[in-house]
Amino acid sequence: MSALAVSRDTEWFLFDCGEGTQTQVARAGLSPTRLDAVFITHLHGDHLYGLPGMLSTMGLDQRSRDLVIVGPRGLKEYLDTLARLRTMFVSYGLDVRELDAADEVTTVHETADCVVKTRALDHRLFALGYRLEEKPRPGRFDLDAAMRLGVPEGPLFGKLQSGEAVVLDNGKTVTPDQVLGQPRRGKVVAYCLDTRPCAGATDLGNGVDLLIHEATYTEDLRAEAGQWGHSTAADAARTAREASARRLLITHFSSRFPDVTPLLDEAHRIFPDTVAAEDLVSIQV
């Protein structure tokens, strides 16, 4: 069942929430209180049916912080129906944001350090892909430059590193650009499940550090992949190559592949820097 967490120092984001997700969250050591937002690609059960249970568990655990949930239109009705039937208990605010069109890459959520964008994919029903971008980080702190300017070690270093100008005891002002290098590009990750090969996936994956893309079938099952709105491993690899992604993670394998080696081999022939997803595997971006 599909579920992927992108974890940072202060927060984490969940992409899809198939059955059993909350169990895997616990096994992965992720704190539900630090969960900032959930992003659902489409309303098929293998990407969604774990959400009501996870939301209810957080309610029972006395979560108080609001939770953002993004997904296709119909998601709010689904959750409202479960709440009305009293099969889902939520004691905190839900900010459900629905889309029924996304022909261009569009921002759907923003935190202090990250932006999440979306674009429509090509599945059997309306489906969304997502792109998480870290905002640019300050340049590296030049200790020697700070010392030459007379900045004493201590809290003023931190203020400069956070982009704030400081005034020294002698009245001199030191600005961040005097002690910081060029801003550093943040990490970028794209998540594209479930989909046929399409421009949406290529747009979302443009220049990313890691593209997570479905690879349900091998090329000999191409007709079946197209019929059911999925991609082959070769399709995923071609998308990564066309998007100039740095690395590819393939996932969402058909159950007919208990050994995913054929899928991985197929992708490697087109895009060598490919890895295959496994339950609870952790990948540093």
C-alpha positions in Angstrom: 0.0 0.0 0.0 1.4 3.4 -1.0 2.7 5.8 1.6 5.9 7.9 1.7 7.2 10.3 4.3 9.5 13.2 3.6 11.1 14.0 6.9 13.1 17.1 7.9 14.5 18.3 11.2 11.4 20.1 12.4 8.5 18.5 10.4 7.5 15.8 8.1 5.1 15.4 5.2 3.1 12.3 4.2 2.4 11.4 0.6 -0.5 9.0 0.2 -1.9 6.9 3.1 -2.7 3.3 2.2 -3.8 0.7 4.7 -1.3 0.1 7.5 0.4 3.5 7.2 0.0 4.4 10.9 1.7 1.1 11.9 4.6 1.9 9.5 4.8 5.5 10.9 5.4 4.0 14.4 8.0 1.5 13.1 9.8 4.3 11.3 10.0 6.4 14.5 8.1 9.3 13.1 6.2 11.5 15.5 2.6 12.1 14.5 2.7 15.4 16.3 5.3 16.7 13.9 3.2 15.7 10.8 2.6 19.0 9.0 0.5 17.9 6.0 -0.9 14.9 4.0 -1.0 14.8 0.2 -3.2 12.3 -1.5 -2.7 11.6 -5.1 -6.1 10.1 -6.0 -9.1 8.3 -4.4 -8.2 4.7 -5.0 -8.2 2.7 -1.8 -4.6 1.6 -1.9 -3.6 5.2 -1.5 -6.3 6.4 0.8 -7.8 3.8 3.1 -5.2 4.2 5.9 -6.1 7.9 6.3 -9.2 7.6 8.5 -7.5 5.3 11.0 -4.4 7.5 11.2 -6.5 10.7 11.7 -8.5 9.0 14.4 -5.4 7.7 16.3 -4.0 11.3 16.3 -7.3 12.4 17.8 -7.2 9.8 20.5 -3.6 10.9 21.2 -4.8 14.4 21.9 -3.4 16.1 18.8 -4.3 19.8 18.9 -2.4 21.2 16.0 -4.4 21.7 12.7 -3.5 19.3 9.9 -3.5 20.2 6.2 -4.8 17.5 3.8 -4.5 18.1 0.1 -6.1 15.9 -2.6 -8.6 15.5 -5.4 -12.2 16.8 -5.1 -14.3 14.2 -3.2 -11.7 13.8 -0.4 -13.6 16.1 1.9 -16.9 14.4 1.3 -15.3 11.1 2.1 -13.9 12.3 5.4 -17.1 14.2 6.3 -19.1 11.0 5.7 -16.9 8.9 8.0 -17.1 11.6 10.7 -20.9 11.8 10.3 -21.2 8.0 10.7 -19.0 8.3 13.8 -16.5 5.9 12.4 -13.7 8.5 12.5 -12.8 10.6 15.5 -10.9 13.9 14.9 -10.6 16.4 17.8 -8.4 18.9 15.9 -8.8 21.1 12.9 -8.6 19.6 9.4 -7.7 22.0 6.6 -8.8 20.0 3.5 -7.8 21.5 0.2 -9.4 19.9 -2.9 -8.4 20.3 -6.5 -10.3 19.1 -9.6 -7.9 20.6 -12.1 -4.2 21.3 -12.2 -2.9 21.7 -15.7 0.1 23.7 -14.5 2.4 23.3 -11.6 0.6 25.1 -8.7 1.5 25.8 -5.1 -0.8 24.1 -2.6 1.0 24.4 0.7 3.8 26.4 2.2 5.7 26.3 5.5 8.5 28.5 6.8 11.1 26.3 5.0 9.2 24.4 2.3 6.8 24.8 -0.6 4.7 21.9 -2.0 3.4 22.1 -5.5 1.1 19.9 -7.6 0.1 19.1 -11.1 -2.3 16.7 -12.7 -1.0 13.3 -13.9 -2.6 10.8 -16.3 -4.4 7.9 -14.5 -7.8 6.2 -14.9 -9.3 8.9 -12.7 -8.2 12.4 -11.7 -4.8 12.1 -10.0 -2.2 14.5 -8.7 1.5 14.4 -8.5 3.5 16.5 -6.0 6.8 18.4 -5.8 8.3 19.4 -2.5 10.9 22.2 -2.6 13.0 23.4 0.3 13.4 27.2 0.2 17.0 28.4 -0.4 19.1 28.2 2.6 21.5 31.0 3.7 25.0 30.8 2.4 27.8 29.4 4.5 28.9 31.6 7.4 32.4 33.1 6.9 33.9 33.1 10.4 37.0 34.9 9.4 35.1 37.7 7.8 32.9 38.1 10.9 36.0 38.3 13.1 37.7 40.8 10.9 34.5 43.0 11.1 34.7 42.8 14.9 31.6 40.6 15.5 32.0 38.9 18.8 31.3 35.1 19.1 27.9 34.4 20.5 24.3 35.3 19.7 25.2 37.9 17.0 26.6 35.0 14.8 23.2 33.4 14.9 21.3 36.6 14.0 23.6 37.1 11.0 23.1 33.5 9.9 19.3 33.9 10.1 19.6 37.0 7.8 19.4 39.8 10.4 21.7 42.8 10.5 23.4 43.4 13.8 24.8 46.6 15.5 28.1 46.2 17.4 29.0 48.0 20.6 30.9 50.6 18.6 27.8 51.5 16.6 28.9 49.8 13.5 26.3 47.8 11.5 27.2 44.4 10.0 24.8 43.0 7.4 24.4 39.3 6.5 25.8 39.7 3.0 29.1 40.7 4.6 29.6 37.4 6.3 27.5 34.9 4.3 28.2 33.2 1.0 25.7 32.8 -1.8 22.3 31.3 -0.9 22.3 27.5 -1.2 19.6 25.7 -3.2 17.3 23.6 -1.1 16.6 20.0 -1.8 13.7 19.1 -4.2 11.7 15.8 -4.3 8.9 14.9 -6.6 6.2 12.1 -6.1 4.4 10.8 -9.1 1.9 7.9 -8.4 -0.3 6.5 -10.2 0.2 7.6 -13.8 0.9 6.8 -17.4 3.9 8.7 -18.8 2.9 12.3 -19.1 4.0 15.9 -19.2 2.8 16.4 -15.7 5.3 14.0 -14.2 8.1 15.5 -16.3 7.3 19.0 -15.1 7.1 18.0 -11.5 10.4 16.1 -11.8 12.3 18.9 -13.5 15.8 19.0 -12.0 14.8 17.3 -8.7 17.3 15.6 -6.4 15.0 12.6 -6.1 12.1 11.6 -8.4 9.7 9.0 -6.8 7.8 7.4 -9.7 5.6 4.4 -10.1 6.9 1.4 -12.0 4.0 -1.1 -11.9 5.0 -3.2 -14.9 7.9 -4.2 -17.2 7.9 -3.3 -20.9 6.5 -6.6 -22.0 3.3 -5.6 -20.2 3.1 -2.2 -21.8 -0.4 -2.7 -23.2 -1.7 -3.6 -19.7 0.1 -0.6 -18.2 -1.6 1.7 -20.6 -5.0 0.1 -20.1 -4.9 0.5 -16.3 -3.3 3.9 -16.3 0.2 2.9 -15.1 3.8 3.1 -16.1 6.5 0.6 -16.8 9.9 0.8 -15.2 11.3 2.0 -18.5 8.7 4.7 -18.6 9.8 5.9 -15.1 13.4 5.9 -16.2 12.6 7.9 -19.4 10.7 10.4 -17.3 13.7 10.8 -14.9 16.0 11.3 -17.9 13.8 13.8 -19.7 13.3 15.7 -16.4 17.0 15.8 -15.7 16.4 14.3 -12.3 19.5 13.4 -10.2 18.1 10.2 -8.9 15.1 7.9 -9.3 13.2 5.8 -6.8 10.8 3.3 -8.4 7.8 1.9 -6.5 4.2 0.7 -6.7 5.2 -2.7 -8.2 2.6 -5.2 -9.4 2.2 -8.2 -7.2 3.3 -10.4 -10.1 6.8 -9.2 -9.3 7.7 -10.8 -5.9 11.3 -10.1 -7.0 11.6 -6.6 -8.4 15.0 -7.2 -10.1 13.5 -7.2 -13.6 11.9 -3.8 -13.0 15.2 -2.4 -11.5 17.3 -3.8 -14.4 14.9 -2.3 -16.9 15.1 1.1 -15.3 18.9 0.9 -15.0 19.4 0.4 -18.7 17.9 3.9 -19.3 18.6 5.7 -16.0 21.5 4.1 -14.1 21.0 6.1 -10.8 17.8 4.2 -9.9 16.9 2.4 -6.7 13.9 0.3 -5.8 11.6 1.1 -2.9 11.3 -1.3 0.0 9.2 -1.2 3.2 10.7 1.3 5.6 13.7 2.0 3.5 15.3 5.4 4.3 16.9 7.5 1.6 19.0 10.5 2.3 18.4 13.3 -0.2 
